[in-house]
Amino acid sequence: MGRIAHGAVEEIVKILCGVKRVEDPDQKIKVNPDGSWIVLDGINYKPNPYDEIAVEEALRIKEKQGAGEVVVVSIGGDDSVTEMRHAMAMGADRGILVKVDGRVDSDAAARLLAKVVEREKPDLVILGRQAVDSDQAQTGQLLAEYLGWGQATFAAKFESLESDEEKAKQPGLQVQDGKVRVIREIDGGLEVVDVQLPAVVTTELRLNHPRYASLPGIMKAKKKPVEELTPAELGVDTTPKVKVRKLSAPPERKAGIMVPDVTTLVEKLRNEAKVL
């Protein structure tokens, strides 16, 4: 995979990150009258927040090593270049846009990414754990399966495998015997996973806080290369395996009521709300 060996420790030469263009979840979302999808008129878009965390972690690994390349990949229309430029303004080196009209399900996205990975041959793929538009959290796991790679999902921390003394000499993530250590968030605690490179890692919210793009970074990003590919060039059929039958808005909240005293409140909580 092109890693540079330094005794038992190696460097991660190339990291590939996914960057998805998503509807801004902080705005009011309305469902189309026919329930086919949400109303897109006037919608604002932004990079998927989990993907920003993935890019930030890739940049930190590169900076700690003092070398390497961070490549960002997006699947979508021409507008997706905006989110890729944001990642490049943060510090990513170049971008790859797989041009697709319409929505792509997790399986098609994973198969497209697998073809890009085969072309790029990265040492590590870091993706957001999920996209905030559909919240399926499947693409990273599917990608690892299609590639036959190890995976560590919901990563809360990267950690070196060396002793504390060795970590003090070389702070930051180090690859030991071709492996990296990932601390995963699981129900009820944390899990430590030593994963063999090349591997797929998906990011949890607590992994880091993404940096703001600086003005010089924004100016440099405009000149960074973006390669365009199509599903046909990659040999992938993007016909969705998962179809959205219908969307519906959540029911409106009922107005609250005033109660005269604590006794009435307890009675209603017990007999009507059924929470006591």
C-alpha positions as CSV (number, residue, x, y, z in Angstrom):
1,M,0.0,0.0,0.0
2,G,3.0,2.3,-0.2
3,R,3.8,2.9,3.5
4,I,7.2,4.1,4.4
5,A,8.9,1.8,7.0
6,H,11.0,3.0,9.8
7,G,12.1,-0.1,11.7
8,A,8.9,-1.5,13.3
9,V,7.1,1.8,12.9
10,E,5.6,2.9,9.6
11,E,4.0,6.1,8.3
12,I,0.6,6.4,6.7
13,V,1.4,7.8,3.3
14,K,-2.1,8.4,1.9
15,I,-5.5,8.8,3.6
16,L,-8.8,8.9,1.8
17,C,-11.8,10.6,3.3
18,G,-15.4,10.8,2.1
19,V,-17.2,14.2,2.1
20,K,-20.9,14.3,1.5
21,R,-23.1,17.3,0.7
22,V,-26.1,17.2,3.0
23,E,-29.1,19.4,3.9
24,D,-28.3,21.7,6.8
25,P,-30.1,20.0,9.8
26,D,-30.3,23.2,11.7
27,Q,-33.0,24.6,9.3
28,K,-36.7,23.8,9.3
29,I,-37.3,20.8,7.1
30,K,-40.6,20.3,5.3
31,V,-41.9,17.1,3.6
32,N,-43.3,17.2,0.1
33,P,-47.1,16.9,0.0
34,D,-46.8,13.5,-1.7
35,G,-44.3,12.2,0.8
36,S,-41.7,11.5,-1.9
37,W,-38.9,13.5,-0.2
38,I,-38.3,16.8,1.5
39,V,-39.0,20.2,0.0
40,L,-35.6,21.3,-1.5
41,D,-36.5,24.9,-2.5
42,G,-34.6,27.3,-0.4
43,I,-32.6,24.6,1.4
44,N,-29.1,25.3,2.6
45,Y,-26.4,22.7,2.3
46,K,-23.2,22.0,4.2
47,P,-20.6,19.2,4.5
48,N,-21.7,16.3,6.6
49,P,-20.5,17.1,10.1
50,Y,-19.2,13.5,10.7
51,D,-17.2,13.8,7.5
52,E,-15.6,17.1,8.7
53,I,-14.4,15.1,11.7
54,A,-12.9,12.5,9.4
55,V,-11.0,15.1,7.4
56,E,-9.8,16.8,10.5
57,E,-8.4,13.5,11.9
58,A,-6.7,12.7,8.6
59,L,-5.1,16.2,8.6
60,R,-3.9,15.7,12.2
61,I,-2.3,12.3,11.3
62,K,-0.5,13.9,8.4
63,E,0.7,16.9,10.4
64,K,2.0,14.7,13.3
65,Q,3.9,12.6,10.8
66,G,5.2,15.7,8.9
67,A,4.3,14.0,5.6
68,G,1.5,12.3,3.7
69,E,-1.5,13.1,1.4
70,V,-5.2,13.5,2.2
71,V,-7.6,12.9,-0.6
72,V,-11.3,13.7,-0.3
73,V,-14.0,12.0,-2.3
74,S,-17.5,13.1,-2.9
75,I,-20.4,11.4,-4.7
76,G,-23.0,13.7,-6.2
77,G,-23.6,16.5,-8.7
78,D,-21.5,19.5,-9.6
79,D,-22.6,21.3,-6.4
80,S,-20.8,18.8,-4.3
81,V,-17.5,20.5,-5.3
82,T,-18.4,23.3,-2.8
83,E,-18.2,20.8,0.1
84,M,-15.0,19.3,-1.3
85,R,-13.4,22.8,-1.6
86,H,-14.3,23.3,2.1
87,A,-12.3,20.2,3.0
88,M,-9.4,21.3,0.8
89,A,-9.6,24.7,2.5
90,M,-9.1,22.9,5.8
91,G,-6.0,21.3,4.3
92,A,-6.8,18.3,2.2
93,D,-4.6,18.0,-0.8
94,R,-6.9,17.1,-3.7
95,G,-10.4,15.9,-4.5
96,I,-12.2,13.3,-6.5
97,L,-15.8,13.9,-7.5
98,V,-17.9,10.9,-8.7
99,K,-20.6,12.6,-10.6
100,V,-24.0,11.1,-10.0
101,D,-27.4,12.6,-10.7
102,G,-30.0,11.9,-8.0
103,R,-29.7,10.2,-4.6
104,V,-27.4,7.2,-4.0
105,D,-28.1,4.6,-1.4
106,S,-25.4,3.3,1.0
107,D,-24.6,0.2,-1.0
108,A,-24.0,2.1,-4.3
109,A,-21.9,4.7,-2.4
110,A,-19.8,1.9,-0.9
111,R,-19.3,0.2,-4.2
112,L,-18.3,3.5,-5.9
113,L,-15.9,4.2,-3.0
114,A,-14.4,0.7,-3.3
115,K,-13.5,1.4,-6.9
116,V,-11.9,4.7,-6.0
117,V,-9.9,3.0,-3.3
118,E,-8.7,0.4,-5.8
119,R,-7.4,3.2,-8.0
120,E,-5.9,5.4,-5.2
121,K,-4.5,2.6,-3.0
122,P,-4.7,4.5,0.3
123,D,-3.3,3.2,3.6
124,L,-6.3,4.3,5.5
125,V,-9.9,5.3,4.7
126,I,-11.7,7.5,7.2
127,L,-15.4,8.2,6.8
128,G,-18.0,9.8,9.0
129,R,-20.0,7.2,10.9
130,Q,-23.2,8.4,9.2
131,A,-24.6,11.1,7.1
132,V,-27.1,13.4,8.9
133,D,-29.6,13.4,6.0
134,S,-30.6,9.7,6.1
135,D,-28.7,8.6,9.3
136,Q,-28.1,5.0,8.0
137,A,-24.5,4.5,9.2
138,Q,-23.9,1.7,6.6
139,T,-21.4,3.0,4.0
140,G,-18.2,2.4,6.0
141,Q,-19.1,-1.1,7.0
142,L,-20.1,-2.0,3.4
143,L,-17.0,-0.5,2.0
144,A,-14.8,-2.6,4.3
145,E,-16.7,-5.7,3.3
146,Y,-16.3,-5.0,-0.4
147,L,-12.6,-4.3,0.0
148,G,-12.0,-7.3,2.4
149,W,-10.3,-4.8,4.8
150,G,-10.5,-4.6,8.6
151,Q,-12.7,-1.9,10.1
152,A,-13.1,0.1,13.3
153,T,-16.4,2.0,13.5
154,F,-17.5,4.8,15.8
155,A,-13.9,5.8,16.6
156,A,-13.6,8.1,19.6
157,K,-9.7,8.1,19.6
158,F,-6.7,6.9,17.7
159,E,-3.9,5.7,19.9
160,S,-0.3,4.4,19.3
161,L,0.5,0.8,20.2
162,E,4.0,1.6,21.6
163,S,4.9,1.9,25.3
164,D,4.4,5.1,27.1
165,E,8.1,5.9,26.9
166,E,8.1,5.4,23.1
167,K,4.9,7.5,22.8
168,A,6.7,10.3,24.7
169,K,9.6,10.2,22.2
170,Q,7.3,10.2,19.1
171,P,3.9,11.8,20.1
172,G,0.9,11.2,17.8
173,L,-0.4,8.2,16.0
174,Q,2.2,5.7,15.0
175,V,1.8,2.5,13.0
176,Q,3.2,-0.5,14.7
177,D,3.7,-3.8,12.8
178,G,1.2,-2.5,10.2
179,K,-1.5,-1.8,12.8
180,V,-3.2,1.2,14.4
181,R,-5.2,1.2,17.6
182,V,-8.7,2.7,17.7
183,I,-10.8,3.3,20.8
184,R,-14.4,2.7,19.8
185,E,-17.5,4.0,21.6
186,I,-19.9,1.2,22.3
187,D,-23.0,0.8,24.5
188,G,-21.9,1.1,28.1
189,G,-18.2,1.9,27.6
190,L,-15.2,1.8,25.2
191,E,-13.6,-0.9,23.2
192,V,-10.0,-1.1,22.1
193,V,-9.4,-2.4,18.5
194,D,-6.0,-3.0,16.9
195,V,-6.8,-2.9,13.2
196,Q,-4.4,-4.0,10.4
197,L,-3.7,-1.5,7.7
198,P,-5.1,-0.9,5.1
199,A,-8.4,-0.4,7.0
200,V,-11.6,1.6,7.1
201,V,-12.4,3.7,10.2
202,T,-15.6,5.7,10.8
203,T,-15.6,8.7,13.1
204,E,-17.6,9.4,16.3
205,L,-18.5,13.0,17.3
206,R,-16.0,13.0,20.2
207,L,-13.0,12.1,18.0
208,N,-12.0,15.8,17.5
209,H,-13.2,19.3,16.8
210,P,-12.8,20.3,13.1
211,R,-10.7,23.4,12.4
212,Y,-12.1,26.5,10.7
213,A,-10.8,27.1,7.2
214,S,-8.5,30.0,7.1
215,L,-8.5,32.7,4.4
216,P,-5.2,31.5,3.0
217,G,-6.6,28.0,3.0
218,I,-9.7,29.1,1.2
219,M,-7.6,30.8,-1.5
220,K,-5.3,27.8,-1.9
221,A,-8.3,25.4,-2.1
222,K,-9.5,27.1,-5.3
223,K,-6.4,25.9,-7.1
224,K,-6.3,22.4,-5.8
225,P,-7.1,19.7,-8.4
226,V,-10.5,17.9,-8.5
227,E,-10.7,14.8,-10.7
228,E,-14.1,13.9,-12.1
229,L,-15.2,10.3,-12.5
230,T,-18.5,8.7,-13.4
231,P,-20.1,5.4,-12.2
232,A,-19.8,4.1,-15.8
233,E,-16.0,4.7,-15.8
234,L,-15.8,2.9,-12.4
235,G,-18.0,0.0,-13.7
236,V,-20.7,0.5,-11.0
237,D,-24.4,0.3,-11.4
238,T,-25.9,2.8,-9.0
239,T,-29.5,1.6,-9.3
240,P,-30.7,1.8,-5.6
241,K,-31.3,-1.3,-3.7
242,V,-33.1,0.7,-1.0
243,K,-36.1,2.8,-2.0
244,V,-37.8,5.4,0.1
245,R,-41.5,4.7,-0.2
246,K,-42.8,7.6,1.8
247,L,-41.8,10.3,4.2
248,S,-44.0,11.9,6.8
249,A,-43.5,14.8,9.2
250,P,-43.6,14.0,12.9
251,P,-47.0,14.8,14.6
252,E,-47.3,18.3,15.9
253,R,-46.9,18.6,19.7
254,K,-50.1,19.1,21.6
255,A,-50.4,22.2,23.7
256,G,-49.7,21.8,27.4
257,I,-52.2,22.3,30.2
258,M,-52.0,24.0,33.5
259,V,-52.8,22.0,36.7
260,P,-54.0,23.5,39.9
261,D,-51.7,21.6,42.3
262,V,-49.1,18.8,42.7
263,T,-51.7,16.2,43.4
264,T,-53.4,16.7,40.1
265,L,-50.0,16.7,38.3
266,V,-49.0,13.4,39.8
267,E,-52.4,11.9,38.9
268,K,-52.1,13.0,35.3
269,L,-48.6,11.7,35.0
270,R,-49.6,8.3,36.4
271,N,-53.0,7.8,34.7
272,E,-52.7,9.8,31.4
273,A,-49.0,10.1,30.5
274,K,-48.3,6.7,32.1
275,V,-44.8,7.8,33.1
276,L,-45.1,7.0,36.8
